[in-house]
Amino acid sequence: MRTSNAVVGFSGLLMMVALSSTGCATKKFVQEQVNPVQQRVDAVDKKQSEALASLDAKEQKDISRVEERAITADSKASDAARAAQMADSKAAAAAEAARSANTLAQADQAKIGDLTVEFQNMDNLKLSATESVLFGLNKSALSDEAKAKLDQIVQQTSSLSRYVLEVEGFTDKTGSKEYNLVLSARRADAVMRYLVDKKVPLRRIHMLGLGVDQAAEGESTPATRKEARRVVVKVWIGPEVK
């Protein structure tokens, strides 16, 4: 009886060993079959991941390009707006310049009309007064006495509408002819500027430097030389317009 049990036990042990050996062989076989499949799956997953990463990078790059183009478009739009604003400003300035030019042209036409009337009445002008303004040797600056005489002329003509002032500069015989011409012009210019500062219209003044006074060509004395260093102002008056 004990022998039979032992045999049965030994037989069971052999079956367990056999099953155990068969199980190991089956697991190894399965691994050999599964590993290549798993490798292919991993390779597919890797390629898919790389493809997705590449696609994502491309999408990001495309988005960046779109954003860059949008920024560039905004910048161009801003530049265009600034250019349009500058063009509007230039157009407004040009229009204002045109209006100013038109106003000046109208004013010039009015002045031309006044001068035309004055020239038409030029033959009717009559000499009303003559005043001499004296200067120092080689000087062209106005003295207080000279300014007082010019103030009288300004007061005399302030109420007139038709008059012309002749301003003629002279020198004595001291110095060269060329120098005396320049000096006589400087003296006449000093008188003209003073009259203009006193609100006498420039168009009513005719100025000329004549050089050596013809009266000084004769006898030369301190008195004659003093009288030669002068500017003669002649007041010509025309008929008043009623």
SVG drawing of the C-alpha trace seen along z (x, -y; Angstrom):
<svg xmlns="http://www.w3.org/2000/svg" viewBox="-14 -180 55 182">
<polyline fill="none" stroke="black" stroke-width="0.4" points="0.0,0.0 2.8,-2.4 4.6,-1.4 1.5,-2.3 1.3,-5.7 4.9,-6.3 4.6,-5.5 1.5,-7.8 3.4,-10.6 6.5,-10.1 4.3,-10.1 2.7,-13.3 6.1,-14.9 7.2,-13.9 4.0,-15.4 4.6,-18.7 8.2,-18.8 7.0,-18.0 4.4,-20.8 6.9,-23.1 9.3,-22.4 6.6,-22.8 5.5,-26.2 9.0,-27.6 9.2,-26.5 5.9,-28.1 6.8,-31.5 10.1,-31.6 8.3,-30.9 5.7,-33.6 8.5,-36.1 10.2,-35.2 7.0,-35.8 6.0,-38.9 9.4,-40.8 9.5,-41.4 6.0,-42.6 6.7,-44.9 9.7,-46.3 7.7,-47.0 5.0,-48.7 7.7,-50.7 9.1,-51.7 5.7,-52.7 5.1,-54.7 8.5,-56.4 7.8,-57.3 4.3,-58.6 5.8,-60.6 8.4,-62.1 5.8,-62.8 3.6,-64.5 6.5,-66.5 7.5,-67.5 3.9,-68.5 3.7,-70.5 6.9,-72.3 5.6,-73.0 2.4,-74.3 4.2,-76.5 6.5,-77.8 3.4,-78.5 1.8,-80.3 4.9,-82.3 5.0,-83.2 1.3,-84.2 1.9,-86.3 5.0,-87.9 3.0,-88.7 0.2,-90.2 2.7,-92.4 4.3,-93.4 0.8,-94.2 0.0,-96.3 3.4,-98.1 2.7,-98.9 -0.8,-100.0 0.6,-102.4 3.2,-103.7 0.5,-104.2 -1.6,-106.1 1.4,-108.3 2.1,-109.0 -1.5,-109.9 -1.5,-112.2 1.7,-113.9 0.2,-114.2 -2.9,-115.8 -0.7,-118.2 1.3,-119.1 -1.9,-119.6 -3.2,-121.9 0.1,-123.8 0.0,-124.1 -3.6,-125.4 -2.6,-128.0 0.4,-129.0 -1.9,-129.4 -4.3,-131.5 -1.4,-133.7 0.0,-134.1 -3.4,-135.1 -3.8,-137.6 -0.3,-139.0 -1.2,-139.1 -4.3,-141.1 -2.4,-143.4 0.3,-143.9 -2.4,-144.6 -3.8,-147.3 -0.3,-148.8 0.2,-148.7 -3.0,-150.5 -1.9,-153.2 1.4,-153.6 -0.3,-153.8 -2.4,-156.7 0.7,-158.3 2.7,-158.0 -0.3,-159.4 -0.3,-162.4 3.5,-162.7 3.5,-165.6 1.2,-167.5 3.6,-167.2 4.9,-170.5 7.9,-171.2 6.6,-172.1 9.8,-172.2 13.5,-171.6 15.5,-170.7 19.3,-170.0 20.6,-167.6 24.4,-168.0 26.9,-165.3 30.3,-165.2 33.5,-164.5 33.5,-160.9 30.3,-160.3 26.9,-158.9 25.2,-158.9 22.4,-161.3 22.9,-164.1 20.1,-165.2 19.7,-168.4 19.3,-166.3 16.7,-164.1 14.7,-167.2 14.6,-168.5 13.5,-165.1 10.7,-165.0 9.4,-168.3 9.2,-166.7 7.3,-163.7 4.9,-165.9 4.4,-168.0 3.5,-164.9 1.5,-162.9 -1.8,-164.3 -1.0,-164.1 -2.1,-161.3 -0.2,-162.4 3.5,-163.2 7.0,-162.0 10.3,-162.6 13.5,-163.0 16.5,-162.1 19.9,-163.0 23.2,-162.4 26.4,-164.5 30.0,-164.7 32.8,-167.2 35.9,-166.8 37.8,-164.9 38.7,-161.4 38.4,-159.5 35.4,-159.7 34.5,-156.0 34.7,-156.5 32.5,-159.7 29.8,-157.9 29.6,-155.2 29.6,-157.7 26.9,-159.8 24.7,-156.7 25.3,-155.7 24.1,-159.2 21.0,-159.1 20.3,-155.6 20.5,-156.8 17.9,-159.5 15.6,-157.1 15.8,-154.5 14.9,-157.2 11.9,-158.3 10.7,-154.7 11.1,-154.2 8.8,-157.2 6.1,-155.4 6.8,-157.1 5.9,-154.5 9.0,-153.4 7.3,-153.7 7.1,-157.5 10.9,-157.9 13.3,-158.1 16.9,-157.8 20.2,-158.5 23.8,-159.0 25.4,-161.6 28.9,-161.8 30.7,-165.1 28.4,-168.1 28.8,-170.2 28.8,-173.3 32.0,-172.1 33.9,-171.9 34.7,-175.6 36.4,-177.3 37.1,-174.8 36.9,-176.3 35.9,-174.7 32.5,-176.3 31.8,-175.1 33.1,-171.6 30.7,-171.5 27.8,-172.5 28.7,-169.9 28.5,-167.1 24.8,-166.9 21.6,-165.1 18.9,-167.2 15.3,-166.2 12.8,-167.6 9.1,-167.3 6.9,-167.0 3.1,-167.3 0.4,-166.3 -3.2,-167.1 -5.4,-165.5 -8.0,-163.0 -11.5,-164.2"/>
</svg>
